[in-house]
Amino acid sequence: MSEPRLEYAFEIRVDVDPYLRIGRGVDEELTFTPVAGGTVDGPLLTGVVLAGGGDWAVERAGTAQLEARYLLRAEDGAVIDILNRGYYRASAEVEERIAAGEAVAEGEYYFRTAPVFQTDAPAHRWLAEHQFLGLARDEDGQVRIRVFVVR
């Protein structure tokens, strides 16, 4: 069996509003981060992130399990639904540096996603027919996700 090949598709830059703590129990915490907008730019897709939707996170034992759902509008006007599940984990020291506004290298924490897209727009149907991998980071008040299609 051959090794999968990753092809860079685009970067999603999501503007987010402050998170809301929902709570759940002593061993986990549930939060919601609203999506306020953003951009999509890359060789295979260009457009904007529509305001609305958001990211639900359940943190257990230092790892956050993420589930974000929001809409993209391609440059040609087509609307694309994205469901992006993943995991975020960082040491307490890295979290403190992030909270203090310090620059943190991407390799100092784990932030990976598996986006799934839905659309019936013919030009973008390929999004609904492939598997994707997202490498995410927090930068300048945005969540930035480099999206790769698995070939």
C-alpha angles and dihedrals in degrees: 000000000000125000116256117255121218120215119193108240108170146313122251114207108195121195109211135193121224113292123254119224110224098171128207115184148322096284099043142029128213119207137172125211115195119223111232100181137281144164141282118209134165146099095289104035138021127181145089139293110239119227113253135062121061151194124286114200130188113194119203125171093343098312122102118211106209134204117177125179125183143126134265125201113209120220089257091056098258115142117226125192117217128196108186119187124180152121136269125193132165136162119256089250092054091046089053091051092049091049089050090054095249122150112258123192117239091240092060093075140026116246114157132154141185108214121200119197133203128193139132093210105123094220091055102034089109088073090064092048103054140062118243138197123205127204106199137192139169111242132163093345093310135102105231119197122188104206122208126188114224109232 
